[in-house]
Every structure is written in structure tokens, then in C-alpha cells.
Amino acid sequence: MENSEKRLILFMPSMEGGGVEKNIVIIANYLAKNLKNISLITFDKKFNKKFDKKIKIINSNYSSQKKYSKYFKYLISLYLLIKEIIKTKKTLVFCFQANMYCIILSKIFNFKIIVRSNSSPSGWSNNYFKNLIFKILFKIPKFVIVNSYVFKKEIDKKFSINSKVIYNPLNTITILQKSRKKTNLKFFNKNDLKLINIARFTDQKDHLTLLKAINKIKNKLKIKLLIIGYGSNEKMIKRYIYENSLKKIVKVINYQDNPYQYIKLSDCLVLTSLFEGLPNVLLEALALKKFVISTDCPTGPNEILLNGKYGFLFKVGDKNQLANLIIKYSKNKKLYNKKIILAYKSLQRFDFNNCCNKYLSLVRSAT
């Protein structure tokens, strides 16, 4: 990649805010410090300023004020990719999204490709024909990257491949710095058990299980829950809060560019996902020495929390178990501080420079 004639294109059609977006920003900026001739193709413009100025950003010409479907963004971004490939034949594409379509284009236009799969196949590959297509297509990329070892075991078995594991790079210094910024939030009280959930408002994140657990214990504990996110299920979430008289103890706010200042105010982060890859928000909470309660979903939480050594795990969708674990933590907070310390020490596995350098090595070896 030192040869400036060779071009690296990072491909992420839809950037709306979340774990994958955080990772592509971190990885892209690290690569830009070590490589030349890097471009990023994305439909959305709102995250452009987060990327290193050395990276050439190629956006669509569509208005950023309107909402477009994910597949429309894919279509336009794939068209932009084709235009760039035609202009520069010597290209390596690093795909973070729309993997299937990008792999097909790599065969048609004969360019090298690396793909990063972001979430467990159990969430997106339950269709027989889709599985068959991916089993064929995943043989084509130079590398298929996943972000946990359980994820690797699952995807390798399902599609008969040999994926590469690179953990999400965790920049604890940046997280700590941003957590020190003050917020005007006046919601948590001193004697409350302060819970926080940060996730897109989608079915995958299963906010209803969390809200049902809170509804079950609302008269047993002094409790407050802050939910941060965005997405199509926002009305459903707010309707449940209203219909179950939870407005005084549950607050919903929009996606925050700096969630760390809110995590810092909390006692415990709760994740209720049906499936994941390696959820960044768990790592960020542990970096701020907060207790974590998470579903034991495929994949990531179990690996991060080491089968419950560093936090609580509960069965996906089990509101009763979650409710009991929240009560359990509230009654023994000092006891479970030991888990927080152990969890914090375990974060060396996600060392920023080590993980980023693994990406750099794979990119260099793919050319």
C-alpha cells in the first residue's frame, strides 16, 4: 500500500450513528496515518468531519435533509463505487456494509476486496437461499473480518470459511476525556439506581424487554432509566412508557455524539439485544467503570463479560430474569464493584493501537 498507485476505498453506504460508524471512523483515521490514497464512499454526509482530511470522501448529491431507505443508499453508493473502480483499476475495497453486493461487484469488475461482518449471522442469515449465496460469496474476499471469537466460530461453521478476528479498537483515553464534559441533564437523583441504555430503536435492540422489566420492579426500587438512541421504534417505545405510567422514571433522548458524559452519570448499563457482533457500548461502559447487565445474545456480550465474571448475563427476551438481576445488583452494589475492577483490567484485549495495527497489517497483506 506504500505505492501511491494502489488505492484503498472504504465502503459504508449508510452512516446513521452507532457502533459500526464508530469503528469505521477509528479504523479509517488510523489507516490514513500510515497509508496514502484512501477514499471513503458513503451516501451520508453528516459524519464527514470526523474523518482525517487525508481521506477523500465521496458522497451522493442527494439532500441530507431527506430520509432515504437503506437499500436506496446502497444502490447509489454502489453506483459511486463502480464509477471509482472504472477510473482506477488498481484498487482494494474494504467493505463495512452491503457485503453481498460489493462482493458481486468485485467479481464483475475484478478488484480485490476485504469485508467486515458486523453482527452475528443468527440475526440475518435464517433464509436457506441467502445462506447458500453467502456460502459461495464469502469464498471470494481476500479476508472476512469479524470482531469476536464466538462470532468467528459461528460464521466459519455456517459458511465454511476461515475468518479473521480483530476486536473493536477501544480508545479509553478519548472516552475518559469526553466523559468529563458536563451535561445539563437533570434526571438522575442521588439515591436513585441509575440505569442507562444506548442503542438504536430497532427490533434487534429489544427495548420492550427492558421496559417490561422496569415496569415489573418500578414499585420495588428507587430507579431511573435513561434511554439514548434513534430509529423506527421510537414511537412504540414512547407509547409503552406512556401507557404504563413510566414517564417519571424513564427518559428517552435522541442519539448523542458524546454518550460518555451520560454513561458517567449512571450506575449500570443495560443491553437487551437479540443479537450483536461485539457491542461497543459494553466496552465503553466498562472503560468508565460502570456495571453491565446484558443479554447472553450471539455474539459478543459473553466474550466481553467472560461468561458473567465481569457482569451479569441473562437470557434473550427474559424480562423476569432481567428484573431480578437489576434488584440483585441494587442490593449489593458494593459487592459487585469487584466485578467492575476485574472488567476494567480485562480491557487490555481491546487495546486501541494493537487492534488498529491488525487492520493495517491485513490491508497491506491484501494488496
PLY file of the C-alpha trace (Angstrom):
ply
format ascii 1.0
element vertex 367
property float x
property float y
property float z
element edge 366
property int vertex1
property int vertex2
end_header
0.00 0.00 0.00
3.01 2.33 0.15
2.74 2.51 -3.62
0.57 5.56 -4.26
-0.79 3.96 -7.46
-2.64 1.43 -5.33
-5.87 2.85 -3.96
-7.85 1.85 -0.88
-11.59 2.52 -0.91
-13.55 2.20 2.32
-17.20 1.42 1.58
-20.03 2.20 4.02
-23.21 3.33 2.24
-25.38 4.20 5.25
-23.92 6.08 8.22
-26.54 6.98 10.82
-24.67 6.69 14.14
-23.81 3.54 16.03
-21.09 1.01 16.72
-20.17 0.29 13.11
-19.91 4.02 12.37
-17.60 4.50 15.35
-15.41 1.67 14.18
-15.05 2.83 10.58
-14.06 6.33 11.78
-11.41 4.89 14.12
-10.07 2.41 11.55
-10.10 4.88 8.65
-8.23 7.56 10.58
-5.62 5.07 11.77
-5.09 3.80 8.22
-4.79 7.38 6.95
-1.80 7.94 9.24
0.02 5.01 7.68
-1.20 4.77 4.07
-1.68 7.04 1.10
-4.50 7.31 -1.42
-7.52 6.41 0.74
-11.10 7.19 -0.22
-14.41 6.68 1.57
-17.69 6.12 -0.26
-20.82 6.82 1.78
-24.25 8.18 0.92
-24.45 10.25 4.09
-22.54 13.49 4.74
-23.14 14.12 8.44
-20.06 12.25 9.67
-17.60 13.70 7.13
-15.88 15.97 9.67
-14.92 13.00 11.83
-12.61 11.62 9.17
-8.97 12.56 8.64
-8.56 15.27 5.99
-6.21 12.97 4.05
-9.20 10.75 3.24
-11.05 11.65 0.06
-14.76 11.41 0.87
-17.18 10.60 -1.94
-20.81 11.33 -1.06
-24.03 11.28 -3.04
-25.55 14.51 -4.33
-28.87 13.81 -2.64
-30.17 16.17 0.03
-29.06 15.31 3.56
-32.33 16.77 4.88
-34.45 13.92 3.49
-34.72 10.34 4.73
-33.87 7.55 2.32
-34.19 3.80 2.71
-31.13 1.71 3.44
-31.40 -0.04 0.09
-31.63 3.22 -1.84
-28.42 4.32 -0.13
-26.84 1.00 -1.09
-27.86 1.43 -4.74
-26.46 4.95 -5.07
-23.26 4.11 -3.20
-22.67 1.01 -5.33
-23.04 3.20 -8.43
-20.43 5.60 -6.98
-18.15 2.63 -6.31
-18.45 1.40 -9.91
-17.50 4.88 -11.17
-14.40 4.92 -8.97
-13.35 1.38 -9.93
-13.60 2.23 -13.63
-11.36 5.29 -13.07
-8.73 3.43 -11.00
-8.19 -0.24 -11.75
-5.61 -0.85 -9.00
-8.00 -0.74 -6.09
-8.58 -2.60 -2.84
-12.10 -2.17 -1.42
-12.65 -2.54 2.31
-16.38 -3.11 2.74
-18.12 -2.40 6.06
-21.70 -2.73 4.78
-23.69 -4.20 1.87
-21.15 -7.02 1.72
-23.06 -9.29 -0.65
-23.50 -6.61 -3.33
-19.93 -5.41 -3.01
-18.52 -8.93 -3.34
-20.55 -9.49 -6.53
-19.15 -6.26 -7.98
-15.62 -7.40 -7.11
-16.09 -10.39 -9.40
-17.64 -8.36 -12.21
-15.03 -5.59 -12.14
-12.10 -7.69 -10.93
-10.96 -5.77 -7.85
-9.68 -7.11 -4.53
-11.96 -6.90 -1.52
-11.90 -7.23 2.26
-15.23 -7.43 4.08
-16.05 -6.84 7.73
-19.13 -8.62 9.03
-20.67 -6.58 11.86
-23.23 -8.79 13.57
-23.97 -12.43 14.26
-25.33 -14.44 11.29
-28.14 -15.62 13.57
-29.66 -12.17 13.05
-29.50 -12.01 9.25
-28.96 -15.46 7.68
-32.00 -17.58 8.57
-33.06 -17.93 4.94
-31.83 -21.11 3.16
-31.13 -19.41 -0.19
-29.44 -16.44 1.47
-27.20 -18.84 3.36
-26.33 -20.65 0.14
-25.46 -17.37 -1.61
-23.26 -16.21 1.26
-21.54 -19.60 1.41
-20.44 -19.01 -2.17
-19.72 -15.29 -1.93
-17.70 -15.41 1.31
-15.08 -17.50 -0.52
-14.26 -14.53 -2.76
-12.87 -11.79 -0.43
-9.21 -11.74 0.48
-10.30 -11.60 4.13
-13.57 -11.76 6.03
-13.11 -9.91 9.34
-15.25 -10.44 12.43
-14.95 -8.85 15.87
-15.20 -11.73 18.34
-14.05 -15.35 18.61
-17.56 -16.68 19.19
-18.60 -14.76 16.07
-15.74 -16.42 14.15
-16.77 -19.89 15.30
-20.36 -19.24 14.24
-19.66 -17.68 10.83
-16.88 -20.13 9.91
-19.10 -23.12 10.61
-22.12 -21.66 8.81
-20.30 -20.60 5.64
-17.23 -22.89 5.61
-14.69 -20.05 5.71
-11.70 -19.04 7.83
-12.48 -15.53 9.07
-10.03 -13.22 10.86
-10.79 -11.90 14.34
-9.96 -8.29 15.18
-11.55 -6.83 18.28
-13.10 -3.36 18.12
-10.35 -0.84 18.98
-11.10 0.81 22.32
-9.70 4.30 22.82
-10.05 4.62 26.59
-8.19 7.95 26.67
-10.73 9.61 24.35
-13.66 8.04 26.22
-12.39 9.35 29.57
-11.76 12.82 28.15
-15.23 13.09 26.64
-16.89 11.73 29.79
-15.61 14.75 31.74
-17.72 17.18 29.74
-20.66 18.46 31.74
-24.25 17.78 30.73
-27.40 19.74 31.53
-29.34 16.55 32.14
-31.42 16.86 35.32
-32.97 13.44 35.58
-30.99 11.22 37.91
-31.30 11.79 41.66
-28.63 10.95 44.21
-30.45 7.99 45.78
-31.77 6.50 42.53
-30.44 3.32 40.97
-29.33 4.98 37.74
-29.64 2.76 34.65
-28.74 3.65 31.08
-29.38 2.02 27.70
-27.76 3.26 24.48
-28.96 1.61 21.28
-30.75 2.20 18.00
-34.53 1.97 18.30
-34.87 -1.23 16.28
-36.29 -4.71 16.88
-32.73 -6.05 17.22
-32.15 -3.99 20.38
-35.40 -5.21 22.03
-36.20 -2.18 24.19
-39.55 -3.67 25.17
-37.88 -6.37 27.29
-36.04 -3.64 29.18
-39.17 -1.55 29.67
-41.20 -4.57 30.80
-38.53 -5.38 33.38
-38.60 -1.79 34.66
-42.39 -1.85 34.79
-42.22 -5.03 36.87
-39.93 -3.50 39.53
-40.96 0.16 39.45
-42.63 -0.07 42.87
-39.82 -2.10 44.45
-36.85 0.22 43.85
-36.00 3.89 43.55
-34.97 3.62 39.95
-34.37 5.81 36.90
-33.69 4.67 33.33
-32.19 6.88 30.62
-32.59 5.58 27.05
-30.46 7.16 24.30
-30.93 6.38 20.62
-32.79 6.88 17.36
-34.76 4.78 14.93
-38.06 3.44 13.67
-39.28 2.04 17.02
-39.16 5.37 18.87
-42.95 5.85 18.84
-43.53 2.32 20.08
-41.04 2.82 22.94
-42.60 6.13 23.99
-46.10 4.68 23.72
-45.20 1.84 26.10
-43.69 4.35 28.56
-46.87 6.48 28.43
-49.34 3.58 28.65
-47.55 2.07 31.65
-47.08 5.33 33.58
-43.28 5.21 33.38
-42.70 8.84 32.35
-41.36 9.84 35.77
-38.74 7.08 35.85
-37.87 6.55 32.16
-36.49 9.30 29.95
-35.78 8.99 26.21
-33.34 11.32 24.46
-32.02 11.37 20.90
-28.70 9.97 19.70
-25.75 11.75 21.30
-22.41 12.32 19.64
-20.88 12.12 23.11
-22.72 9.44 25.13
-19.86 9.08 27.62
-20.89 12.03 29.77
-24.25 10.28 30.30
-22.70 6.87 30.99
-20.54 8.54 33.62
-23.68 9.70 35.48
-25.12 6.18 35.61
-24.55 3.18 37.88
-25.24 0.45 35.37
-25.59 -0.02 31.62
-28.23 -2.48 30.39
-28.16 -4.10 26.94
-31.15 -6.14 25.75
-30.11 -7.01 22.16
-31.36 -10.10 20.34
-28.02 -10.39 18.52
-24.82 -8.38 18.18
-21.28 -8.58 16.84
-19.15 -7.09 19.61
-21.20 -4.28 21.21
-19.03 -1.18 21.63
-21.32 0.24 24.28
-20.42 -2.56 26.71
-16.71 -1.83 26.28
-17.31 1.90 26.73
-19.30 1.36 29.93
-16.56 -0.89 31.34
-13.94 1.70 30.39
-15.87 4.17 32.57
-16.03 1.56 35.37
-19.77 1.01 35.20
-21.55 -2.25 35.94
-23.05 -4.08 32.95
-26.14 -6.25 32.61
-26.55 -7.76 29.14
-28.40 -10.44 27.22
-26.31 -13.51 26.54
-27.02 -13.00 22.85
-24.96 -14.10 19.88
-22.32 -12.73 19.78
-20.02 -10.60 21.94
-21.51 -9.94 25.40
-20.48 -13.34 26.80
-16.97 -12.87 25.43
-16.66 -9.35 26.83
-18.09 -10.28 30.24
-16.28 -13.65 30.32
-19.37 -15.76 30.93
-20.56 -13.46 33.73
-17.25 -12.92 35.53
-17.32 -9.20 34.66
-21.05 -8.51 34.78
-24.49 -10.13 34.62
-25.83 -12.08 31.62
-29.45 -13.05 31.09
-31.46 -15.00 28.55
-32.59 -13.06 25.47
-36.11 -11.69 25.96
-36.39 -12.77 29.60
-37.88 -9.72 31.33
-38.26 -11.57 34.65
-34.61 -12.59 34.82
-33.55 -9.05 33.91
-35.80 -7.58 36.59
-34.34 -9.94 39.19
-30.77 -9.09 38.19
-31.44 -5.36 38.47
-32.78 -5.92 42.00
-29.81 -8.19 42.80
-27.34 -5.51 41.70
-29.16 -2.73 43.56
-28.98 -4.63 46.87
-25.28 -5.50 46.57
-23.66 -2.64 44.63
-20.53 -2.57 46.79
-20.06 -6.34 46.42
-20.29 -6.17 42.64
-17.75 -3.34 42.41
-15.17 -6.16 42.36
-16.55 -7.29 39.02
-16.19 -3.73 37.70
-12.49 -3.61 38.63
-11.83 -7.02 37.05
-13.71 -5.99 33.92
-11.72 -2.76 33.61
-8.43 -4.66 33.83
-9.61 -7.08 31.13
-9.93 -4.29 28.55
-6.30 -4.75 27.51
-7.68 -7.25 24.98
-9.19 -4.32 23.09
-6.07 -2.13 23.10
-6.52 0.64 20.54
-3.12 0.52 18.83
-2.89 -3.26 18.83
-6.31 -3.75 17.23
-5.85 -0.92 14.70
-2.46 -2.28 13.70
-4.05 -5.63 12.91
-6.32 -3.87 10.42
-3.33 -2.14 8.89
-1.44 -5.43 8.53
-4.37 -7.13 6.79
-4.84 -4.23 4.39
-1.14 -4.28 3.50
-1.10 -8.05 3.01
-4.21 -7.90 0.79
-2.51 -5.78 -1.90
0 1
1 2
2 3
3 4
4 5
5 6
6 7
7 8
8 9
9 10
10 11
11 12
12 13
13 14
14 15
15 16
16 17
17 18
18 19
19 20
20 21
21 22
22 23
23 24
24 25
25 26
26 27
27 28
28 29
29 30
30 31
31 32
32 33
33 34
34 35
35 36
36 37
37 38
38 39
39 40
40 41
41 42
42 43
43 44
44 45
45 46
46 47
47 48
48 49
49 50
50 51
51 52
52 53
53 54
54 55
55 56
56 57
57 58
58 59
59 60
60 61
61 62
62 63
63 64
64 65
65 66
66 67
67 68
68 69
69 70
70 71
71 72
72 73
73 74
74 75
75 76
76 77
77 78
78 79
79 80
80 81
81 82
82 83
83 84
84 85
85 86
86 87
87 88
88 89
89 90
90 91
91 92
92 93
93 94
94 95
95 96
96 97
97 98
98 99
99 100
100 101
101 102
102 103
103 104
104 105
105 106
106 107
107 108
108 109
109 110
110 111
111 112
112 113
113 114
114 115
115 116
116 117
117 118
118 119
119 120
120 121
121 122
122 123
123 124
124 125
125 126
126 127
127 128
128 129
129 130
130 131
131 132
132 133
133 134
134 135
135 136
136 137
137 138
138 139
139 140
140 141
141 142
142 143
143 144
144 145
145 146
146 147
147 148
148 149
149 150
150 151
151 152
152 153
153 154
154 155
155 156
156 157
157 158
158 159
159 160
160 161
161 162
162 163
163 164
164 165
165 166
166 167
167 168
168 169
169 170
170 171
171 172
172 173
173 174
174 175
175 176
176 177
177 178
178 179
179 180
180 181
181 182
182 183
183 184
184 185
185 186
186 187
187 188
188 189
189 190
190 191
191 192
192 193
193 194
194 195
195 196
196 197
197 198
198 199
199 200
200 201
201 202
202 203
203 204
204 205
205 206
206 207
207 208
208 209
209 210
210 211
211 212
212 213
213 214
214 215
215 216
216 217
217 218
218 219
219 220
220 221
221 222
222 223
223 224
224 225
225 226
226 227
227 228
228 229
229 230
230 231
231 232
232 233
233 234
234 235
235 236
236 237
237 238
238 239
239 240
240 241
241 242
242 243
243 244
244 245
245 246
246 247
247 248
248 249
249 250
250 251
251 252
252 253
253 254
254 255
255 256
256 257
257 258
258 259
259 260
260 261
261 262
262 263
263 264
264 265
265 266
266 267
267 268
268 269
269 270
270 271
271 272
272 273
273 274
274 275
275 276
276 277
277 278
278 279
279 280
280 281
281 282
282 283
283 284
284 285
285 286
286 287
287 288
288 289
289 290
290 291
291 292
292 293
293 294
294 295
295 296
296 297
297 298
298 299
299 300
300 301
301 302
302 303
303 304
304 305
305 306
306 307
307 308
308 309
309 310
310 311
311 312
312 313
313 314
314 315
315 316
316 317
317 318
318 319
319 320
320 321
321 322
322 323
323 324
324 325
325 326
326 327
327 328
328 329
329 330
330 331
331 332
332 333
333 334
334 335
335 336
336 337
337 338
338 339
339 340
340 341
341 342
342 343
343 344
344 345
345 346
346 347
347 348
348 349
349 350
350 351
351 352
352 353
353 354
354 355
355 356
356 357
357 358
358 359
359 360
360 361
361 362
362 363
363 364
364 365
365 366
